[in-house]
Amino acid sequence: MLERLRLSKQVGRIDSLTIDLNPDEEERLQEIMNKVIMMDLHEHPIVMTEDMTRLQEYLSVGEYTWGYEAAKAGGWSTVCTANGFRGNITKRHPSAGDFQLMLEEIGLMFTDIKKNHDNVLVVQTPEQIREAKSLNKLGFFPTVEHLAIGNQLFLVDVLYAMGIRMAGLTYSFRTYIGDGCYERTDTGLSEFGIEVIERMNQLGMIIDLAHASHQTKIDAVQHSEKPVIFSHNFAHTLTPVSRSTKDDALLACANKGGLICITAVPNQICEGPKQTIECVLDHYDYMVNLVGIDHVGIGTDTLIGDHVAFASLNMTGPASPDVPYMDGLESPADGKNIIRGLIKRGYNDEEIYKIAGNNALVFMKDVL
């Protein structure tokens, strides 16, 4: 099957721009990259099909290629895996997902990592992330896009036993747990959702509110005893759409020690005929000014493949997208461009280290 399905190139799928630096800035970039623990808190490392109309066919096979090459090219020390694609093979709704199929995907990923143990490691703690960096190996931190558990609380424990250490509380629409960001109404967190939060706190599993509705975000921050994360979000003030997050929720998250990570999805975080990494960097600037440097991280939500075509297939993007890709941050392989952009915008080394990964390490130590 894989011989008949052409997969996307891991590096250089399209001609994505590189932020120019002067010679002194280039030297500084190299020094930073040698030292930095660079973490993407929401990335999709499955290599997608070149023809996205054949994605479901590929996902149904159960023999996947994982984007180690793309992640290493992007400078990432550790990536959070945002598993869940296989669980959508039989879905009837964007917030549905087959739990068993999702577990199969996680198992297939772990099996492939073991085959490639010389280059990649499963990491589940800050100490293991640092160890992977010291060994010059890529860390895969196991996470799921959302809790496809229906109304079965014990499945949270199953995910934890499988090695998952972060999970999206909801996806974009209503579940038994609470409302998602695209739901027609916003009633917030359910009673069952409160139980789920309590269980995740007990286990030491990170609660991700990236796709939750506004009220679900506010409720979850209030009910969680531990800090929470917005793993791939952006500021509603700059881009007032359903997927963006309002200032009061951002501040509530930060005030309880949480982490807010900036996404890079085209036609969501930006609008119009010219969308580049500069728009993404605008949201970094805004977030740092709003919540402080200690609560901002990276969560690109990048794919190895055509993200715009994927979004249109999965009803998560506009029917007529403005642009075909985010220029300068099109895939995980463009990760170093974020560091280039932060240098260009005047961030000092300590601030860059914090955004790139140190803030995430502190956050994880508080929660896991």
C-alpha positions in Angstrom: 0.0 0.0 0.0 2.7 2.5 0.9 4.4 1.8 -2.5 1.2 3.0 -4.2 0.6 6.0 -2.0 3.0 8.8 -2.5 3.8 10.6 0.8 4.7 14.2 1.3 8.3 15.3 1.3 9.4 15.8 4.9 11.7 18.7 4.0 11.2 21.2 1.2 7.7 20.2 0.2 7.2 23.9 -0.9 9.5 26.8 -1.1 8.9 28.3 2.3 10.7 31.6 3.2 13.5 31.9 5.6 13.8 35.0 7.8 17.0 36.9 6.9 19.6 37.6 9.6 22.8 39.6 9.4 26.1 37.8 10.1 26.1 38.6 13.8 22.5 37.4 14.2 23.4 34.2 12.3 26.2 33.6 14.7 23.9 34.2 17.6 21.3 31.8 16.1 23.9 29.0 15.9 24.9 29.6 19.6 21.3 29.4 20.7 20.5 26.3 18.6 23.5 24.5 20.2 22.1 25.1 23.7 18.4 25.4 23.4 15.8 22.8 24.4 13.3 23.6 21.6 9.9 22.0 22.1 6.8 22.0 20.0 3.8 21.4 22.3 1.5 20.5 19.4 2.8 18.9 16.3 1.5 16.2 14.0 4.5 14.0 13.1 2.7 11.4 10.9 3.9 11.9 7.3 0.8 12.7 5.2 -0.1 11.6 1.7 0.9 13.9 -1.1 -2.7 13.7 -2.4 -4.8 14.5 0.6 -7.9 13.0 -1.0 -6.2 9.6 -0.3 -5.5 10.4 3.4 -8.2 8.2 4.7 -7.0 5.3 2.6 -3.5 5.7 4.1 -4.8 6.0 7.6 -6.8 2.8 7.2 -3.7 0.8 6.4 -2.0 1.1 9.7 1.6 1.3 8.3 2.7 4.9 8.8 5.9 6.9 8.3 6.8 9.2 11.1 8.5 12.6 10.5 11.8 12.3 12.4 13.6 13.9 9.5 11.3 16.9 9.4 11.5 17.4 13.2 15.3 17.2 13.3 15.6 19.6 10.3 13.4 22.1 12.2 15.7 22.0 15.2 13.2 20.5 17.6 14.5 18.8 20.7 11.1 17.3 21.6 7.7 17.3 19.9 4.3 16.5 21.4 2.7 14.0 19.1 -1.0 15.1 19.0 -2.1 11.6 18.1 -5.6 10.9 16.8 -5.7 10.7 13.0 -6.4 7.0 12.8 -9.3 7.4 15.2 -11.0 9.6 12.6 -11.2 6.9 9.9 -14.8 6.1 10.8 -15.9 9.4 12.3 -19.3 10.9 11.6 -18.6 14.3 13.2 -15.5 16.5 13.7 -15.5 15.9 17.5 -16.1 12.1 17.2 -13.3 9.6 17.2 -12.9 5.9 17.6 -11.0 5.3 20.9 -9.7 1.8 19.9 -8.3 3.1 16.6 -6.6 6.0 18.4 -4.9 3.5 20.7 -3.8 1.5 17.7 -2.1 4.7 16.3 -0.3 5.3 19.5 0.9 1.7 19.6 2.1 1.9 16.0 4.0 5.0 16.9 5.7 3.5 19.9 6.7 0.4 17.8 8.3 2.6 15.2 10.2 4.6 17.8 11.7 1.4 19.2 12.8 0.5 15.7 14.5 3.9 15.5 15.8 4.1 19.0 19.2 5.3 17.9 17.6 8.6 16.7 14.4 9.1 18.7 13.2 8.4 22.3 9.8 8.4 24.0 10.0 11.1 26.7 7.5 11.7 29.5 9.2 13.9 32.0 11.4 17.1 31.9 14.4 14.9 32.9 13.9 12.6 30.0 13.5 15.6 27.6 16.8 16.9 28.8 18.4 13.5 28.5 17.2 13.2 24.9 18.8 16.5 24.2 22.1 15.5 25.7 22.1 12.3 23.6 21.3 14.3 20.5 18.2 12.3 20.0 14.7 13.5 19.1 12.1 13.3 21.9 8.6 12.2 21.2 6.3 13.3 24.1 3.0 11.3 23.7 -0.2 13.4 23.6 -3.6 13.1 22.0 -5.5 15.8 20.1 -8.6 15.3 22.2 -10.2 12.9 24.7 -12.3 10.6 22.5 -13.6 8.8 25.6 -17.3 9.3 25.2 -18.8 9.1 28.7 -16.3 6.5 30.1 -14.1 8.0 32.7 -11.9 5.0 33.1 -10.6 5.5 29.5 -8.5 8.4 30.9 -6.6 5.8 32.9 -6.2 3.7 29.8 -4.6 6.6 27.9 -2.3 7.2 30.8 -1.3 3.6 30.9 -0.6 3.7 27.2 1.9 6.5 27.9 -0.2 9.6 27.1 0.8 12.6 29.3 -1.3 15.4 27.7 -4.8 15.4 26.2 -7.1 17.9 24.6 -10.1 18.2 26.9 -12.5 18.6 24.0 -12.3 19.0 20.3 -14.1 21.7 18.3 -17.7 20.7 19.0 -19.7 19.4 22.0 -18.8 16.2 23.8 -19.9 14.7 27.1 -17.0 16.7 28.6 -18.0 20.2 27.4 -18.4 22.5 24.5 -15.8 23.1 21.8 -14.8 26.3 20.1 -17.1 25.8 17.0 -20.2 24.8 18.9 -23.3 26.9 18.2 -23.9 27.6 21.9 -21.5 27.8 24.8 -22.6 26.1 28.0 -19.1 25.3 29.2 -17.9 22.3 31.2 -20.3 19.5 32.1 -20.4 17.7 35.4 -18.7 14.8 33.7 -16.1 17.2 32.5 -15.3 18.2 36.1 -14.8 14.5 36.9 -12.5 14.2 34.0 -10.4 17.2 35.1 -10.2 15.8 38.6 -9.0 12.4 37.3 -6.4 14.0 35.0 -5.1 16.1 38.0 -4.8 12.9 40.1 -2.9 11.0 37.4 -0.6 13.9 36.5 -1.9 14.3 32.9 -1.7 17.8 31.3 -5.1 19.3 30.5 -5.1 20.9 27.0 -7.8 23.5 26.3 -6.8 24.4 22.8 -10.1 23.5 21.1 -12.4 24.2 24.0 -15.1 26.9 23.9 -14.6 30.1 25.8 -16.7 29.1 28.8 -15.2 25.6 28.9 -11.8 27.2 29.1 -12.8 29.4 32.0 -14.6 26.6 33.8 -11.6 24.2 33.3 -9.1 26.7 34.6 -11.3 27.3 37.6 -11.8 23.6 38.4 -8.3 22.3 37.8 -6.1 22.1 40.8 -3.0 22.2 38.5 -2.0 24.6 35.7 -3.4 23.9 32.3 -2.2 24.5 28.7 -3.5 26.1 25.6 -1.2 24.0 23.3 -1.9 25.7 20.0 -3.8 28.9 20.3 -3.7 32.6 19.3 -5.1 35.9 20.5 -8.7 36.8 19.9 -7.9 40.5 20.1 -5.7 40.2 17.0 -7.7 37.6 15.2 -11.4 37.5 16.4 -12.5 34.1 15.2 -14.0 31.1 17.0 -10.6 29.3 17.3 -8.8 32.2 19.0 -8.7 32.8 22.7 -10.0 35.8 24.5 -7.8 37.8 26.9 -9.7 36.9 30.1 -9.1 33.2 29.4 -5.5 33.8 28.5 -4.9 35.7 31.7 -6.8 33.1 33.8 -4.6 30.4 32.4 -1.4 32.3 33.1 -2.4 33.4 36.6 -2.7 29.8 37.6 0.8 29.0 36.2 -0.4 27.8 32.8 1.3 27.8 29.4 0.0 29.4 26.2 1.5 28.2 22.9 1.2 29.9 19.6 -0.1 28.0 16.6 0.8 28.6 12.9 -2.3 27.3 11.0 -2.9 29.3 7.8 -6.3 30.9 7.3 -7.0 30.7 11.0 -4.3 32.7 12.8 -4.0 35.0 9.8 -6.4 36.2 7.0 -5.9 37.7 3.6 -3.8 36.9 0.5 -0.4 37.2 2.1 0.2 35.1 5.2 3.7 34.6 6.6 5.4 33.8 9.8 5.4 37.5 10.6 1.7 37.2 11.5 2.5 34.3 13.9 5.3 36.4 15.5 2.8 39.2 16.0 0.9 36.8 18.3 4.0 36.0 20.2 4.6 39.7 20.8 1.0 40.2 21.9 1.0 37.2 24.2 4.3 38.1 25.9 2.9 41.7 26.5 -0.4 40.3 27.9 0.6 37.4 30.1 4.4 37.8 30.5 7.4 36.0 29.0 7.1 33.0 31.5 3.8 31.8 30.2 4.4 31.6 26.4 5.6 28.6 24.4 5.5 27.1 20.9 2.7 24.9 19.6 2.8 25.1 15.8 0.1 22.5 14.9 2.1 21.9 11.7 1.6 18.9 9.5 4.0 17.1 7.2 1.8 17.6 4.2 -0.8 20.0 2.8 -2.5 21.5 5.9 -5.0 23.6 4.0 -6.2 20.6 2.0 -6.4 18.6 5.3 -8.5 21.3 7.0 -10.9 21.5 4.1 -11.4 17.7 4.2 -12.0 17.8 8.0 -14.3 20.8 8.1 -11.9 22.8 10.3 -11.0 25.5 7.8 -12.7 28.0 5.4 -14.4 26.6 2.4 -12.4 29.0 0.1 -9.0 29.4 1.8 -7.0 32.6 1.2 -3.6 31.0 0.9 -2.3 27.4 0.3 0.2 27.5 3.2 1.8 29.5 6.0 4.9 31.0 4.3 7.9 30.6 6.6 6.3 28.1 9.0 4.7 25.5 6.7 5.9 22.4 8.3 7.9 21.1 11.4 11.0 21.5 9.2 10.6 25.3 9.4 11.0 25.3 13.2 14.2 27.3 13.4 12.5 30.1 11.6 10.7 30.9 14.9 14.0 31.4 16.6 15.1 33.6 13.7 12.0 35.7 14.0 12.4 36.1 17.8 16.0 37.3 17.3 14.9 39.7 14.6 12.2 41.1 16.9 14.6 41.9 19.6 14.1 39.1 22.1 17.2 38.5 24.2 18.7 35.0 24.6 17.1 34.2 28.0 13.7 35.2 26.6 14.2 33.0 23.6 15.2 30.0 25.7 12.1 30.5 27.8 9.7 30.6 24.8 11.5 27.8 22.9 11.3 25.3 25.7 12.3 26.3 29.2 8.8 27.6 30.1 7.4 24.2 29.0 9.9 22.3 31.2 8.9 24.4 34.2 5.2 23.9 33.4 5.6 20.1 33.0 7.4 19.8 36.3 4.4 21.5 38.1 1.9 19.2 36.5 3.3 15.7 35.7 
